[in-house]
Amino acid sequence: MNNSNMSLAALEEVSDCLGEDIHSLLLKFIYNTYDKFISALYQDLENIVCRLEQNKKIRFTDKEDRMTEEILSYLNGRGFEANHDTTYGGGHCDLVVRLNKFTWLGEAKKHADYDYLMKGFNQLTTRYATGTDFCSQGGLIIYCRTKDASSVMKKWKKTLQGSKQISCLTTDLCTYRPNLSFYSTHKHESTGINYTVKHIFVSLHYDPKD
């Protein structure tokens, strides 16, 4: 038996002892820093968002919770511990994703107006997120059924930048989806640690002209 087979056998034995599948176990060994955890999570999250956008005819009438559950099911299938409407911080958070001691929180909103998005941002950053070293990033997932989602995103970014209630906020480009996603970073009120939010617009407008 070669070394790779021995390693696999050992991993299978540990997996059986812990009652945990090998994929989840591998993730815990590979993504052993918060940055690695976040990077892997965003890669998978971007993949499922693209899949949702490719089925606009179906998703256009879906409720927030149904799409959020689909995102969480996909992430669980990828080896993360992902739950919906879980008590965390000071309330029930839409998406709670964990791996080892690392946590990422997400709030999902259907775009209605910018005050509603600000409510979601404030819920995420002031009610749910602890802002500690291993919970210093989160996401605002915005289901956008209106046309011209990129313009909606730009206006939301300006709204966020113009808010006087958010301390030292800066924004950064998302290179993967620059027209439908961006990052914001500000000082978390409780810890004083920088808290980064990824704002992800899911384009679901469906109005065929044929």
C-alpha positions, -999 to 999 in steps of 0.1 A, spaced: 0 0 0 15 33 -10 15 65 11 -15 81 -7 -36 49 0 -25 49 36 -35 85 40 -69 78 25 -74 48 47 -64 68 77 -88 96 67 -116 71 62 -110 57 97 -111 91 113 -142 100 93 -160 68 106 -149 76 142 -162 111 140 -194 103 121 -185 129 95 -181 126 57 -146 127 42 -153 159 21 -162 179 52 -132 165 70 -109 174 41 -123 210 41 -114 214 78 -78 203 72 -73 223 40 -91 255 49 -74 260 83 -74 298 83 -102 323 81 -91 337 48 -89 303 32 -124 295 45 -138 328 31 -121 323 -3 -135 287 -6 -169 298 5 -172 327 -20 -161 304 -49 -189 281 -41 -214 309 -34 -206 325 -67 -212 292 -85 -247 287 -70 -256 323 -77 -248 317 -114 -270 286 -114 -299 306 -99 -295 333 -126 -295 306 -154 -330 296 -144 -347 330 -142 -380 317 -156 -384 295 -125 -367 318 -100 -386 349 -109 -416 339 -88 -396 321 -60 -398 335 -25 -367 346 -6 -367 317 17 -369 291 -11 -339 305 -29 -319 309 3 -326 273 12 -313 262 -22 -281 282 -16 -277 265 18 -284 231 4 -256 236 -22 -232 248 5 -240 218 27 -233 195 -3 -199 212 -6 -190 203 30 -199 234 49 -222 235 79 -249 259 65 -282 267 82 -311 290 77 -329 312 102 -305 302 130 -302 321 162 -268 339 161 -257 371 178 -289 389 185 -315 372 163 -324 348 136 -299 351 107 -308 340 72 -275 322 65 -251 309 90 -221 291 75 -195 274 97 -163 254 93 -141 246 123 -143 277 145 -149 300 115 -183 316 108 -197 336 80 -232 352 82 -254 362 54 -287 382 51 -309 377 20 -332 404 8 -355 408 -22 -348 442 -36 -378 465 -30 -362 498 -21 -329 510 -7 -342 515 28 -351 478 29 -315 469 18 -301 492 45 -323 474 70 -307 441 59 -272 456 61 -279 469 96 -294 436 108 -263 417 95 -237 441 109 -253 453 142 -276 426 153 -261 393 141 -224 396 135 -201 395 165 -173 412 146 -147 389 162 -116 376 145 -133 344 133 -166 362 124 -153 393 106 -170 388 72 -205 384 60 -227 389 30 -258 407 18 -275 386 -9 -299 407 -30 -325 390 -52 -331 416 -79 -361 411 -101 -361 445 -116 -343 452 -149 -308 468 -151 -295 451 -119 -260 467 -124 -276 502 -121 -294 491 -89 -261 479 -75 -244 512 -83 -271 532 -66 -270 509 -35 -233 514 -33 -237 552 -34 -265 549 -7 -241 529 15 -212 553 9 -234 583 18 -247 569 51 -235 589 81 -243 561 105 -216 538 93 -181 544 107 -151 546 82 -168 527 54 -148 519 23 -158 499 -8 -138 476 -31 -143 460 -64 -153 423 -68 -131 411 -97 -152 380 -103 -186 398 -108 -176 435 -110 -210 447 -123 -231 427 -98 -210 424 -66 -188 446 -45 -172 446 -10 -177 471 18 -155 474 49 -162 494 81 -154 493 117 -176 470 137 -192 489 166 -187 462 193 -151 451 186 -135 479 166 -123 452 141 -129 458 104 -159 440 92 -162 432 55 -195 426 37 -198 411 2 -229 426 -16 -241 400 -41 -268 409 -66 -287 379 -80 -301 391 -114 -335 375 -118 -354 398 -141 -375 379 -166 -396 396 -192 -393 378 -226 -405 398 -256 -412 369 -280 
